[in-house]
Amino acid sequence: MNAGKSDGLRLPLEKILTIGAGEWADCEGIDLSDYNPVGVHAHGNPGHFMTTKRFASDYIPNGAVVVVNYRINSYFAYGTALVPKKREEHDNPGD
């Protein structure tokens, strides 16, 4: 199943990964300096457990292309979303 924005998800489920950012960058052949890391933390409630689908639909920041270092149990989920840097930010660091 290819879940995506049409399913109310901010990111397809296949883009939520347990591997680290460096390993993902190596697999994709990209430079991590082109991305801003954003920590994502989600908590379930009693009777309303955390699921990866809920994480993908409610917690991932807009513009994220992948979540790495993803971990989940019944009560919480967390990972690092990688959001592409704006072109000006990448071209002119420190300005």
PyMOL Python script that loads the backbone (N, CA, C, O; Angstrom):
from pymol import cmd

cmd.read_pdbstr("""\
ATOM      1  N   MET A   1       0.843  -1.188   0.000  1.00  0.00           N
ATOM      2  CA  MET A   1       0.000   0.000   0.000  1.00  0.00           C
ATOM      3  C   MET A   1       0.875   1.232   0.000  1.00  0.00           C
ATOM      4  O   MET A   1       1.799   1.336   0.807  1.00  0.00           O
ATOM      5  N   ASN A   2       0.601   2.162  -0.885  1.00  0.00           N
ATOM      6  CA  ASN A   2       1.306   3.433  -0.912  1.00  0.00           C
ATOM      7  C   ASN A   2       0.442   4.478  -0.242  1.00  0.00           C
ATOM      8  O   ASN A   2      -0.424   5.081  -0.875  1.00  0.00           O
ATOM      9  N   ALA A   3       0.680   4.691   1.038  1.00  0.00           N
ATOM     10  CA  ALA A   3      -0.066   5.711   1.760  1.00  0.00           C
ATOM     11  C   ALA A   3       0.528   7.058   1.418  1.00  0.00           C
ATOM     12  O   ALA A   3       1.730   7.168   1.174  1.00  0.00           O
ATOM     13  N   GLY A   4      -0.290   8.067   1.399  1.00  0.00           N
ATOM     14  CA  GLY A   4       0.207   9.401   1.089  1.00  0.00           C
ATOM     15  C   GLY A   4      -0.763  10.448   1.543  1.00  0.00           C
ATOM     16  O   GLY A   4      -1.649  10.185   2.356  1.00  0.00           O
ATOM     17  N   LYS A   5      -0.597  11.645   1.013  1.00  0.00           N
ATOM     18  CA  LYS A   5      -1.413  12.770   1.444  1.00  0.00           C
ATOM     19  C   LYS A   5      -2.896  12.533   1.198  1.00  0.00           C
ATOM     20  O   LYS A   5      -3.729  13.073   1.927  1.00  0.00           O
ATOM     21  N   SER A   6      -3.244  11.743   0.192  1.00  0.00           N
ATOM     22  CA  SER A   6      -4.654  11.467  -0.063  1.00  0.00           C
ATOM     23  C   SER A   6      -5.276  10.666   1.081  1.00  0.00           C
ATOM     24  O   SER A   6      -6.497  10.649   1.233  1.00  0.00           O
ATOM     25  N   ASP A   7      -4.446  10.005   1.881  1.00  0.00           N
ATOM     26  CA  ASP A   7      -4.925   9.253   3.030  1.00  0.00           C
ATOM     27  C   ASP A   7      -4.896  10.091   4.309  1.00  0.00           C
ATOM     28  O   ASP A   7      -5.114   9.564   5.400  1.00  0.00           O
ATOM     29  N   GLY A   8      -4.631  11.383   4.179  1.00  0.00           N
ATOM     30  CA  GLY A   8      -4.537  12.257   5.340  1.00  0.00           C
ATOM     31  C   GLY A   8      -3.180  12.209   6.022  1.00  0.00           C
ATOM     32  O   GLY A   8      -3.021  12.745   7.119  1.00  0.00           O
ATOM     33  N   LEU A   9      -2.201  11.577   5.390  1.00  0.00           N
ATOM     34  CA  LEU A   9      -0.872  11.478   5.974  1.00  0.00           C
ATOM     35  C   LEU A   9       0.006  12.612   5.450  1.00  0.00           C
ATOM     36  O   LEU A   9      -0.088  12.996   4.284  1.00  0.00           O
ATOM     37  N   ARG A  10       0.853  13.138   6.318  1.00  0.00           N
ATOM     38  CA  ARG A  10       1.788  14.177   5.904  1.00  0.00           C
ATOM     39  C   ARG A  10       2.989  13.597   5.181  1.00  0.00           C
ATOM     40  O   ARG A  10       3.714  14.313   4.491  1.00  0.00           O
ATOM     41  N   LEU A  11       3.195  12.302   5.342  1.00  0.00           N
ATOM     42  CA  LEU A  11       4.320  11.602   4.731  1.00  0.00           C
ATOM     43  C   LEU A  11       3.905  10.147   4.536  1.00  0.00           C
ATOM     44  O   LEU A  11       3.301   9.564   5.436  1.00  0.00           O
ATOM     45  N   PRO A  12       4.212   9.544   3.386  1.00  0.00           N
ATOM     46  CA  PRO A  12       3.868   8.129   3.202  1.00  0.00           C
ATOM     47  C   PRO A  12       4.548   7.261   4.269  1.00  0.00           C
ATOM     48  O   PRO A  12       5.667   7.559   4.687  1.00  0.00           O
ATOM     49  N   LEU A  13       3.893   6.215   4.699  1.00  0.00           N
ATOM     50  CA  LEU A  13       4.431   5.354   5.752  1.00  0.00           C
ATOM     51  C   LEU A  13       5.791   4.772   5.385  1.00  0.00           C
ATOM     52  O   LEU A  13       6.619   4.544   6.267  1.00  0.00           O
ATOM     53  N   GLU A  14       6.037   4.528   4.098  1.00  0.00           N
ATOM     54  CA  GLU A  14       7.322   3.961   3.698  1.00  0.00           C
ATOM     55  C   GLU A  14       8.475   4.960   3.832  1.00  0.00           C
ATOM     56  O   GLU A  14       9.633   4.591   3.635  1.00  0.00           O
ATOM     57  N   LYS A  15       8.175   6.203   4.161  1.00  0.00           N
ATOM     58  CA  LYS A  15       9.200   7.222   4.401  1.00  0.00           C
ATOM     59  C   LYS A  15       9.465   7.430   5.893  1.00  0.00           C
ATOM     60  O   LYS A  15      10.171   8.365   6.270  1.00  0.00           O
ATOM     61  N   ILE A  16       8.912   6.575   6.735  1.00  0.00           N
ATOM     62  CA  ILE A  16       9.164   6.614   8.175  1.00  0.00           C
ATOM     63  C   ILE A  16      10.074   5.428   8.481  1.00  0.00           C
ATOM     64  O   ILE A  16       9.638   4.277   8.470  1.00  0.00           O
ATOM     65  N   LEU A  17      11.345   5.726   8.754  1.00  0.00           N
ATOM     66  CA  LEU A  17      12.391   4.712   8.779  1.00  0.00           C
ATOM     67  C   LEU A  17      13.060   4.581  10.135  1.00  0.00           C
ATOM     68  O   LEU A  17      13.162   5.553  10.883  1.00  0.00           O
ATOM     69  N   THR A  18      13.513   3.378  10.448  1.00  0.00           N
ATOM     70  CA  THR A  18      14.252   3.150  11.691  1.00  0.00           C
ATOM     71  C   THR A  18      15.750   3.377  11.522  1.00  0.00           C
ATOM     72  O   THR A  18      16.470   3.436  12.519  1.00  0.00           O
ATOM     73  N   ILE A  19      16.235   3.506  10.302  1.00  0.00           N
ATOM     74  CA  ILE A  19      17.661   3.746  10.077  1.00  0.00           C
ATOM     75  C   ILE A  19      18.018   5.185  10.417  1.00  0.00           C
ATOM     76  O   ILE A  19      17.144   6.047  10.500  1.00  0.00           O
ATOM     77  N   GLY A  20      19.298   5.438  10.611  1.00  0.00           N
ATOM     78  CA  GLY A  20      19.778   6.771  10.931  1.00  0.00           C
ATOM     79  C   GLY A  20      19.865   7.668   9.708  1.00  0.00           C
ATOM     80  O   GLY A  20      19.772   7.202   8.572  1.00  0.00           O
ATOM     81  N   ALA A  21      20.043   8.950   9.949  1.00  0.00           N
ATOM     82  CA  ALA A  21      20.118   9.937   8.873  1.00  0.00           C
ATOM     83  C   ALA A  21      21.295   9.674   7.936  1.00  0.00           C
ATOM     84  O   ALA A  21      21.156   9.775   6.717  1.00  0.00           O
ATOM     85  N   GLY A  22      22.456   9.337   8.506  1.00  0.00           N
ATOM     86  CA  GLY A  22      23.627   9.084   7.678  1.00  0.00           C
ATOM     87  C   GLY A  22      23.428   7.912   6.742  1.00  0.00           C
ATOM     88  O   GLY A  22      23.803   7.973   5.571  1.00  0.00           O
ATOM     89  N   GLU A  23      22.841   6.851   7.252  1.00  0.00           N
ATOM     90  CA  GLU A  23      22.580   5.670   6.423  1.00  0.00           C
ATOM     91  C   GLU A  23      21.584   5.994   5.320  1.00  0.00           C
ATOM     92  O   GLU A  23      21.749   5.561   4.180  1.00  0.00           O
ATOM     93  N   TRP A  24      20.540   6.765   5.663  1.00  0.00           N
ATOM     94  CA  TRP A  24      19.551   7.179   4.657  1.00  0.00           C
ATOM     95  C   TRP A  24      20.224   8.020   3.579  1.00  0.00           C
ATOM     96  O   TRP A  24      20.003   7.793   2.389  1.00  0.00           O
ATOM     97  N   ALA A  25      21.044   8.988   3.984  1.00  0.00           N
ATOM     98  CA  ALA A  25      21.723   9.864   3.025  1.00  0.00           C
ATOM     99  C   ALA A  25      22.618   9.050   2.092  1.00  0.00           C
ATOM    100  O   ALA A  25      22.657   9.308   0.889  1.00  0.00           O
ATOM    101  N   ASP A  26      23.333   8.072   2.639  1.00  0.00           N
ATOM    102  CA  ASP A  26      24.181   7.210   1.808  1.00  0.00           C
ATOM    103  C   ASP A  26      23.350   6.431   0.793  1.00  0.00           C
ATOM    104  O   ASP A  26      23.729   6.329  -0.374  1.00  0.00           O
ATOM    105  N   CYS A  27      22.226   5.886   1.232  1.00  0.00           N
ATOM    106  CA  CYS A  27      21.353   5.116   0.332  1.00  0.00           C
ATOM    107  C   CYS A  27      20.776   5.982  -0.783  1.00  0.00           C
ATOM    108  O   CYS A  27      20.634   5.535  -1.921  1.00  0.00           O
ATOM    109  N   GLU A  28      20.448   7.221  -0.445  1.00  0.00           N
ATOM    110  CA  GLU A  28      19.824   8.125  -1.408  1.00  0.00           C
ATOM    111  C   GLU A  28      20.843   8.918  -2.222  1.00  0.00           C
ATOM    112  O   GLU A  28      20.494   9.534  -3.229  1.00  0.00           O
ATOM    113  N   GLY A  29      22.107   8.901  -1.785  1.00  0.00           N
ATOM    114  CA  GLY A  29      23.140   9.669  -2.481  1.00  0.00           C
ATOM    115  C   GLY A  29      22.951  11.169  -2.345  1.00  0.00           C
ATOM    116  O   GLY A  29      23.183  11.920  -3.292  1.00  0.00           O
ATOM    117  N   ILE A  30      22.530  11.602  -1.164  1.00  0.00           N
ATOM    118  CA  ILE A  30      22.290  13.036  -0.942  1.00  0.00           C
ATOM    119  C   ILE A  30      23.219  13.552   0.154  1.00  0.00           C
ATOM    120  O   ILE A  30      23.860  12.774   0.861  1.00  0.00           O
ATOM    121  N   ASP A  31      23.278  14.865   0.282  1.00  0.00           N
ATOM    122  CA  ASP A  31      24.102  15.542   1.283  1.00  0.00           C
ATOM    123  C   ASP A  31      23.195  16.015   2.415  1.00  0.00           C
ATOM    124  O   ASP A  31      22.278  16.803   2.181  1.00  0.00           O
ATOM    125  N   LEU A  32      23.436  15.548   3.626  1.00  0.00           N
ATOM    126  CA  LEU A  32      22.590  15.933   4.767  1.00  0.00           C
ATOM    127  C   LEU A  32      22.637  17.420   5.067  1.00  0.00           C
ATOM    128  O   LEU A  32      21.732  17.935   5.724  1.00  0.00           O
ATOM    129  N   SER A  33      23.663  18.126   4.606  1.00  0.00           N
ATOM    130  CA  SER A  33      23.718  19.572   4.858  1.00  0.00           C
ATOM    131  C   SER A  33      22.626  20.318   4.104  1.00  0.00           C
ATOM    132  O   SER A  33      22.419  21.509   4.339  1.00  0.00           O
ATOM    133  N   ASP A  34      21.920  19.636   3.197  1.00  0.00           N
ATOM    134  CA  ASP A  34      20.804  20.235   2.470  1.00  0.00           C
ATOM    135  C   ASP A  34      19.491  20.154   3.247  1.00  0.00           C
ATOM    136  O   ASP A  34      18.453  20.605   2.762  1.00  0.00           O
ATOM    137  N   TYR A  35      19.533  19.574   4.462  1.00  0.00           N
ATOM    138  CA  TYR A  35      18.317  19.326   5.238  1.00  0.00           C
ATOM    139  C   TYR A  35      18.443  19.863   6.657  1.00  0.00           C
ATOM    140  O   TYR A  35      19.525  19.854   7.245  1.00  0.00           O
ATOM    141  N   ASN A  36      17.330  20.327   7.194  1.00  0.00           N
ATOM    142  CA  ASN A  36      17.237  20.688   8.611  1.00  0.00           C
ATOM    143  C   ASN A  36      16.609  19.525   9.363  1.00  0.00           C
ATOM    144  O   ASN A  36      15.542  19.050   8.976  1.00  0.00           O
ATOM    145  N   PRO A  37      17.252  19.055  10.436  1.00  0.00           N
ATOM    146  CA  PRO A  37      16.640  18.003  11.249  1.00  0.00           C
ATOM    147  C   PRO A  37      15.643  18.614  12.230  1.00  0.00           C
ATOM    148  O   PRO A  37      15.914  19.646  12.844  1.00  0.00           O
ATOM    149  N   VAL A  38      14.503  17.972  12.368  1.00  0.00           N
ATOM    150  CA  VAL A  38      13.462  18.440  13.288  1.00  0.00           C
ATOM    151  C   VAL A  38      13.014  17.247  14.130  1.00  0.00           C
ATOM    152  O   VAL A  38      12.509  16.260  13.595  1.00  0.00           O
ATOM    153  N   GLY A  39      13.200  17.338  15.444  1.00  0.00           N
ATOM    154  CA  GLY A  39      12.753  16.276  16.334  1.00  0.00           C
ATOM    155  C   GLY A  39      11.239  16.210  16.369  1.00  0.00           C
ATOM    156  O   GLY A  39      10.567  17.237  16.460  1.00  0.00           O
ATOM    157  N   VAL A  40      10.707  15.006  16.298  1.00  0.00           N
ATOM    158  CA  VAL A  40       9.257  14.795  16.324  1.00  0.00           C
ATOM    159  C   VAL A  40       8.946  13.833  17.457  1.00  0.00           C
ATOM    160  O   VAL A  40       9.482  12.727  17.507  1.00  0.00           O
ATOM    161  N   HIS A  41       8.070  14.260  18.375  1.00  0.00           N
ATOM    162  CA  HIS A  41       7.694  13.462  19.544  1.00  0.00           C
ATOM    163  C   HIS A  41       6.180  13.428  19.636  1.00  0.00           C
ATOM    164  O   HIS A  41       5.522  14.462  19.526  1.00  0.00           O
ATOM    165  N   ALA A  42       5.630  12.247  19.835  1.00  0.00           N
ATOM    166  CA  ALA A  42       4.184  12.093  19.922  1.00  0.00           C
ATOM    167  C   ALA A  42       3.839  11.182  21.090  1.00  0.00           C
ATOM    168  O   ALA A  42       4.542  10.209  21.365  1.00  0.00           O
ATOM    169  N   HIS A  43       2.752  11.509  21.770  1.00  0.00           N
ATOM    170  CA  HIS A  43       2.315  10.726  22.924  1.00  0.00           C
ATOM    171  C   HIS A  43       0.878  10.268  22.721  1.00  0.00           C
ATOM    172  O   HIS A  43       0.017  11.047  22.313  1.00  0.00           O
ATOM    173  N   GLY A  44       0.631   8.993  23.010  1.00  0.00           N
ATOM    174  CA  GLY A  44      -0.721   8.468  22.989  1.00  0.00           C
ATOM    175  C   GLY A  44      -1.408   8.757  24.316  1.00  0.00           C
ATOM    176  O   GLY A  44      -0.786   9.256  25.254  1.00  0.00           O
ATOM    177  N   ASN A  45      -2.662   8.447  24.382  1.00  0.00           N
ATOM    178  CA  ASN A  45      -3.451   8.620  25.597  1.00  0.00           C
ATOM    179  C   ASN A  45      -4.017   7.271  26.018  1.00  0.00           C
ATOM    180  O   ASN A  45      -4.159   6.378  25.183  1.00  0.00           O
ATOM    181  N   PRO A  46      -4.345   7.105  27.304  1.00  0.00           N
ATOM    182  CA  PRO A  46      -4.981   5.850  27.711  1.00  0.00           C
ATOM    183  C   PRO A  46      -6.225   5.589  26.854  1.00  0.00           C
ATOM    184  O   PRO A  46      -7.082   6.461  26.704  1.00  0.00           O
ATOM    185  N   GLY A  47      -6.308   4.411  26.311  1.00  0.00           N
ATOM    186  CA  GLY A  47      -7.440   4.061  25.455  1.00  0.00           C
ATOM    187  C   GLY A  47      -7.282   4.530  24.022  1.00  0.00           C
ATOM    188  O   GLY A  47      -8.108   4.190  23.175  1.00  0.00           O
ATOM    189  N   HIS A  48      -6.246   5.301  23.726  1.00  0.00           N
ATOM    190  CA  HIS A  48      -6.007   5.804  22.369  1.00  0.00           C
ATOM    191  C   HIS A  48      -4.518   5.665  22.087  1.00  0.00           C
ATOM    192  O   HIS A  48      -3.765   6.635  22.178  1.00  0.00           O
ATOM    193  N   PHE A  49      -4.106   4.463  21.747  1.00  0.00           N
ATOM    194  CA  PHE A  49      -2.693   4.155  21.600  1.00  0.00           C
ATOM    195  C   PHE A  49      -2.073   4.835  20.385  1.00  0.00           C
ATOM    196  O   PHE A  49      -2.759   5.174  19.421  1.00  0.00           O
ATOM    197  N   MET A  50      -0.778   5.021  20.457  1.00  0.00           N
ATOM    198  CA  MET A  50      -0.027   5.602  19.359  1.00  0.00           C
ATOM    199  C   MET A  50       0.128   4.567  18.249  1.00  0.00           C
ATOM    200  O   MET A  50       0.390   3.395  18.521  1.00  0.00           O
ATOM    201  N   THR A  51      -0.034   4.997  17.005  1.00  0.00           N
ATOM    202  CA  THR A  51       0.208   4.153  15.837  1.00  0.00           C
ATOM    203  C   THR A  51       1.077   4.934  14.857  1.00  0.00           C
ATOM    204  O   THR A  51       1.131   6.162  14.911  1.00  0.00           O
ATOM    205  N   THR A  52       1.744   4.234  13.979  1.00  0.00           N
ATOM    206  CA  THR A  52       2.559   4.913  12.970  1.00  0.00           C
ATOM    207  C   THR A  52       1.682   5.746  12.055  1.00  0.00           C
ATOM    208  O   THR A  52       2.092   6.828  11.634  1.00  0.00           O
ATOM    209  N   LYS A  53       0.503   5.279  11.738  1.00  0.00           N
ATOM    210  CA  LYS A  53      -0.405   6.059  10.885  1.00  0.00           C
ATOM    211  C   LYS A  53      -0.816   7.360  11.581  1.00  0.00           C
ATOM    212  O   LYS A  53      -0.875   8.409  10.941  1.00  0.00           O
ATOM    213  N   ARG A  54      -1.094   7.299  12.863  1.00  0.00           N
ATOM    214  CA  ARG A  54      -1.440   8.513  13.609  1.00  0.00           C
ATOM    215  C   ARG A  54      -0.239   9.469  13.659  1.00  0.00           C
ATOM    216  O   ARG A  54      -0.396  10.679  13.498  1.00  0.00           O
ATOM    217  N   PHE A  55       0.955   8.917  13.882  1.00  0.00           N
ATOM    218  CA  PHE A  55       2.181   9.716  13.878  1.00  0.00           C
ATOM    219  C   PHE A  55       2.327  10.440  12.538  1.00  0.00           C
ATOM    220  O   PHE A  55       2.627  11.634  12.500  1.00  0.00           O
ATOM    221  N   ALA A  56       2.113   9.706  11.436  1.00  0.00           N
ATOM    222  CA  ALA A  56       2.282  10.269  10.097  1.00  0.00           C
ATOM    223  C   ALA A  56       1.217  11.304   9.750  1.00  0.00           C
ATOM    224  O   ALA A  56       1.478  12.211   8.959  1.00  0.00           O
ATOM    225  N   SER A  57       0.039  11.187  10.318  1.00  0.00           N
ATOM    226  CA  SER A  57      -1.031  12.117   9.967  1.00  0.00           C
ATOM    227  C   SER A  57      -1.084  13.344  10.872  1.00  0.00           C
ATOM    228  O   SER A  57      -1.593  14.387  10.460  1.00  0.00           O
ATOM    229  N   ASP A  58      -0.566  13.240  12.099  1.00  0.00           N
ATOM    230  CA  ASP A  58      -0.753  14.326  13.060  1.00  0.00           C
ATOM    231  C   ASP A  58       0.512  15.033  13.526  1.00  0.00           C
ATOM    232  O   ASP A  58       0.419  16.145  14.045  1.00  0.00           O
ATOM    233  N   TYR A  59       1.675  14.445  13.366  1.00  0.00           N
ATOM    234  CA  TYR A  59       2.854  14.982  14.044  1.00  0.00           C
ATOM    235  C   TYR A  59       4.018  15.399  13.154  1.00  0.00           C
ATOM    236  O   TYR A  59       4.826  16.228  13.572  1.00  0.00           O
ATOM    237  N   ILE A  60       4.131  14.868  11.973  1.00  0.00           N
ATOM    238  CA  ILE A  60       5.273  15.167  11.113  1.00  0.00           C
ATOM    239  C   ILE A  60       5.138  16.587  10.558  1.00  0.00           C
ATOM    240  O   ILE A  60       4.066  16.962  10.083  1.00  0.00           O
ATOM    241  N   PRO A  61       6.208  17.376  10.614  1.00  0.00           N
ATOM    242  CA  PRO A  61       6.117  18.750  10.114  1.00  0.00           C
ATOM    243  C   PRO A  61       5.924  18.790   8.595  1.00  0.00           C
ATOM    244  O   PRO A  61       6.407  17.921   7.870  1.00  0.00           O
ATOM    245  N   ASN A  62       5.214  19.810   8.138  1.00  0.00           N
ATOM    246  CA  ASN A  62       5.025  19.992   6.698  1.00  0.00           C
ATOM    247  C   ASN A  62       6.375  20.172   6.029  1.00  0.00           C
ATOM    248  O   ASN A  62       7.273  20.804   6.585  1.00  0.00           O
ATOM    249  N   GLY A  63       6.514  19.625   4.857  1.00  0.00           N
ATOM    250  CA  GLY A  63       7.738  19.754   4.090  1.00  0.00           C
ATOM    251  C   GLY A  63       8.760  18.662   4.341  1.00  0.00           C
ATOM    252  O   GLY A  63       9.748  18.572   3.612  1.00  0.00           O
ATOM    253  N   ALA A  64       8.550  17.828   5.354  1.00  0.00           N
ATOM    254  CA  ALA A  64       9.493  16.742   5.641  1.00  0.00           C
ATOM    255  C   ALA A  64       9.501  15.752   4.485  1.00  0.00           C
ATOM    256  O   ALA A  64       8.455  15.447   3.911  1.00  0.00           O
ATOM    257  N   VAL A  65      10.690  15.249   4.146  1.00  0.00           N
ATOM    258  CA  VAL A  65      10.800  14.265   3.079  1.00  0.00           C
ATOM    259  C   VAL A  65      10.979  12.854   3.623  1.00  0.00           C
ATOM    260  O   VAL A  65      10.752  11.878   2.908  1.00  0.00           O
ATOM    261  N   VAL A  66      11.387  12.740   4.893  1.00  0.00           N
ATOM    262  CA  VAL A  66      11.604  11.446   5.510  1.00  0.00           C
ATOM    263  C   VAL A  66      11.675  11.637   7.025  1.00  0.00           C
ATOM    264  O   VAL A  66      12.013  12.721   7.498  1.00  0.00           O
ATOM    265  N   VAL A  67      11.359  10.596   7.779  1.00  0.00           N
ATOM    266  CA  VAL A  67      11.619  10.549   9.226  1.00  0.00           C
ATOM    267  C   VAL A  67      12.600   9.409   9.438  1.00  0.00           C
ATOM    268  O   VAL A  67      12.364   8.286   8.990  1.00  0.00           O
ATOM    269  N   VAL A  68      13.701   9.697  10.122  1.00  0.00           N
ATOM    270  CA  VAL A  68      14.720   8.688  10.421  1.00  0.00           C
ATOM    271  C   VAL A  68      14.791   8.463  11.922  1.00  0.00           C
ATOM    272  O   VAL A  68      14.234   9.236  12.701  1.00  0.00           O
ATOM    273  N   ASN A  69      15.474   7.410  12.319  1.00  0.00           N
ATOM    274  CA  ASN A  69      15.602   7.047  13.745  1.00  0.00           C
ATOM    275  C   ASN A  69      14.248   6.896  14.422  1.00  0.00           C
ATOM    276  O   ASN A  69      14.095   7.240  15.594  1.00  0.00           O
ATOM    277  N   TYR A  70      13.270   6.384  13.692  1.00  0.00           N
ATOM    278  CA  TYR A  70      11.913   6.251  14.210  1.00  0.00           C
ATOM    279  C   TYR A  70      11.819   5.118  15.232  1.00  0.00           C
ATOM    280  O   TYR A  70      12.335   4.020  15.024  1.00  0.00           O
ATOM    281  N   ARG A  71      11.147   5.418  16.335  1.00  0.00           N
ATOM    282  CA  ARG A  71      10.880   4.432  17.391  1.00  0.00           C
ATOM    283  C   ARG A  71       9.441   4.617  17.852  1.00  0.00           C
ATOM    284  O   ARG A  71       8.919   5.732  17.873  1.00  0.00           O
ATOM    285  N   ILE A  72       8.810   3.505  18.221  1.00  0.00           N
ATOM    286  CA  ILE A  72       7.412   3.571  18.666  1.00  0.00           C
ATOM    287  C   ILE A  72       7.142   2.451  19.667  1.00  0.00           C
ATOM    288  O   ILE A  72       7.723   1.369  19.589  1.00  0.00           O
ATOM    289  N   ASN A  73       6.242   2.740  20.613  1.00  0.00           N
ATOM    290  CA  ASN A  73       5.622   1.704  21.428  1.00  0.00           C
ATOM    291  C   ASN A  73       4.162   2.101  21.567  1.00  0.00           C
ATOM    292  O   ASN A  73       3.708   2.991  20.848  1.00  0.00           O
ATOM    293  N   SER A  74       3.425   1.489  22.444  1.00  0.00           N
ATOM    294  CA  SER A  74       1.988   1.770  22.548  1.00  0.00           C
ATOM    295  C   SER A  74       1.675   3.194  22.979  1.00  0.00           C
ATOM    296  O   SER A  74       0.590   3.703  22.697  1.00  0.00           O
ATOM    297  N   TYR A  75       2.608   3.838  23.655  1.00  0.00           N
ATOM    298  CA  TYR A  75       2.312   5.138  24.266  1.00  0.00           C
ATOM    299  C   TYR A  75       3.027   6.325  23.654  1.00  0.00           C
ATOM    300  O   TYR A  75       2.591   7.460  23.845  1.00  0.00           O
ATOM    301  N   PHE A  76       4.106   6.104  22.929  1.00  0.00           N
ATOM    302  CA  PHE A  76       4.798   7.238  22.325  1.00  0.00           C
ATOM    303  C   PHE A  76       5.532   6.813  21.060  1.00  0.00           C
ATOM    304  O   PHE A  76       5.795   5.631  20.836  1.00  0.00           O
ATOM    305  N   ALA A  77       5.852   7.804  20.246  1.00  0.00           N
ATOM    306  CA  ALA A  77       6.653   7.600  19.037  1.00  0.00           C
ATOM    307  C   ALA A  77       7.539   8.819  18.875  1.00  0.00           C
ATOM    308  O   ALA A  77       7.164   9.930  19.249  1.00  0.00           O
ATOM    309  N   TYR A  78       8.714   8.600  18.316  1.00  0.00           N
ATOM    310  CA  TYR A  78       9.607   9.730  18.056  1.00  0.00           C
ATOM    311  C   TYR A  78      10.550   9.400  16.915  1.00  0.00           C
ATOM    312  O   TYR A  78      10.765   8.236  16.578  1.00  0.00           O
ATOM    313  N   GLY A  79      11.099  10.437  16.337  1.00  0.00           N
ATOM    314  CA  GLY A  79      12.055  10.297  15.250  1.00  0.00           C
ATOM    315  C   GLY A  79      12.571  11.675  14.867  1.00  0.00           C
ATOM    316  O   GLY A  79      12.263  12.671  15.521  1.00  0.00           O
ATOM    317  N   THR A  80      13.351  11.717  13.814  1.00  0.00           N
ATOM    318  CA  THR A  80      13.889  12.976  13.311  1.00  0.00           C
ATOM    319  C   THR A  80      13.398  13.178  11.890  1.00  0.00           C
ATOM    320  O   THR A  80      13.712  12.393  10.995  1.00  0.00           O
ATOM    321  N   ALA A  81      12.622  14.241  11.687  1.00  0.00           N
ATOM    322  CA  ALA A  81      12.158  14.589  10.348  1.00  0.00           C
ATOM    323  C   ALA A  81      13.253  15.399   9.662  1.00  0.00           C
ATOM    324  O   ALA A  81      13.885  16.255  10.281  1.00  0.00           O
ATOM    325  N   LEU A  82      13.469  15.122   8.390  1.00  0.00           N
ATOM    326  CA  LEU A  82      14.426  15.896   7.607  1.00  0.00           C
ATOM    327  C   LEU A  82      13.654  16.758   6.624  1.00  0.00           C
ATOM    328  O   LEU A  82      12.919  16.259   5.772  1.00  0.00           O
ATOM    329  N   VAL A  83      13.841  18.075   6.765  1.00  0.00           N
ATOM    330  CA  VAL A  83      13.129  19.063   5.954  1.00  0.00           C
ATOM    331  C   VAL A  83      14.159  19.768   5.083  1.00  0.00           C
ATOM    332  O   VAL A  83      15.149  20.284   5.602  1.00  0.00           O
ATOM    333  N   PRO A  84      13.949  19.801   3.768  1.00  0.00           N
ATOM    334  CA  PRO A  84      14.913  20.482   2.904  1.00  0.00           C
ATOM    335  C   PRO A  84      15.084  21.948   3.313  1.00  0.00           C
ATOM    336  O   PRO A  84      14.117  22.642   3.624  1.00  0.00           O
ATOM    337  N   LYS A  85      16.334  22.394   3.302  1.00  0.00           N
ATOM    338  CA  LYS A  85      16.605  23.806   3.590  1.00  0.00           C
ATOM    339  C   LYS A  85      16.104  24.641   2.428  1.00  0.00           C
ATOM    340  O   LYS A  85      16.067  24.185   1.285  1.00  0.00           O
ATOM    341  N   LYS A  86      15.718  25.869   2.738  1.00  0.00           N
ATOM    342  CA  LYS A  86      15.354  26.798   1.678  1.00  0.00           C
ATOM    343  C   LYS A  86      16.605  27.082   0.869  1.00  0.00           C
ATOM    344  O   LYS A  86      17.707  27.085   1.418  1.00  0.00           O
ATOM    345  N   ARG A  87      16.457  27.314  -0.383  1.00  0.00           N
ATOM    346  CA  ARG A  87      17.597  27.514  -1.276  1.00  0.00           C
ATOM    347  C   ARG A  87      18.514  28.631  -0.786  1.00  0.00           C
ATOM    348  O   ARG A  87      19.732  28.458  -0.767  1.00  0.00           O
ATOM    349  N   GLU A  88      17.947  29.784  -0.384  1.00  0.00           N
ATOM    350  CA  GLU A  88      18.756  30.910   0.083  1.00  0.00           C
ATOM    351  C   GLU A  88      19.550  30.538   1.334  1.00  0.00           C
ATOM    352  O   GLU A  88      20.707  30.932   1.483  1.00  0.00           O
ATOM    353  N   GLU A  89      18.920  29.774   2.234  1.00  0.00           N
ATOM    354  CA  GLU A  89      19.551  29.368   3.472  1.00  0.00           C
ATOM    355  C   GLU A  89      20.762  28.475   3.190  1.00  0.00           C
ATOM    356  O   GLU A  89      21.789  28.573   3.862  1.00  0.00           O
ATOM    357  N   HIS A  90      20.625  27.608   2.190  1.00  0.00           N
ATOM    358  CA  HIS A  90      21.715  26.696   1.848  1.00  0.00           C
ATOM    359  C   HIS A  90      22.846  27.448   1.103  1.00  0.00           C
ATOM    360  O   HIS A  90      24.028  27.190   1.335  1.00  0.00           O
ATOM    361  N   ASP A  91      22.465  28.373   0.215  1.00  0.00           N
ATOM    362  CA  ASP A  91      23.451  29.083  -0.578  1.00  0.00           C
ATOM    363  C   ASP A  91      24.208  30.145   0.201  1.00  0.00           C
ATOM    364  O   ASP A  91      25.361  30.439  -0.113  1.00  0.00           O
ATOM    365  N   ASN A  92      23.569  30.728   1.222  1.00  0.00           N
ATOM    366  CA  ASN A  92      24.162  31.819   1.976  1.00  0.00           C
ATOM    367  C   ASN A  92      24.160  31.539   3.469  1.00  0.00           C
ATOM    368  O   ASN A  92      23.500  32.257   4.220  1.00  0.00           O
ATOM    369  N   PRO A  93      24.876  30.520   3.924  1.00  0.00           N
ATOM    370  CA  PRO A  93      24.870  30.259   5.367  1.00  0.00           C
ATOM    371  C   PRO A  93      25.487  31.424   6.124  1.00  0.00           C
ATOM    372  O   PRO A  93      26.501  31.988   5.714  1.00  0.00           O
ATOM    373  N   GLY A  94      24.866  31.764   7.218  1.00  0.00           N
ATOM    374  CA  GLY A  94      25.376  32.854   8.054  1.00  0.00           C
ATOM    375  C   GLY A  94      24.872  34.223   7.666  1.00  0.00           C
ATOM    376  O   GLY A  94      25.145  35.195   8.370  1.00  0.00           O
ATOM    377  N   ASP A  95      24.137  34.335   6.554  1.00  0.00           N
ATOM    378  CA  ASP A  95      23.590  35.650   6.159  1.00  0.00           C
ATOM    379  C   ASP A  95      22.232  35.857   6.774  1.00  0.00           C
ATOM    380  O   ASP A  95      21.611  36.898   6.561  1.00  0.00           O
TER     381      ASP A  95
END
""", "prot")
cmd.dss("prot")
cmd.show_as("cartoon", "prot")
cmd.util.cbc("prot")
cmd.orient("prot")
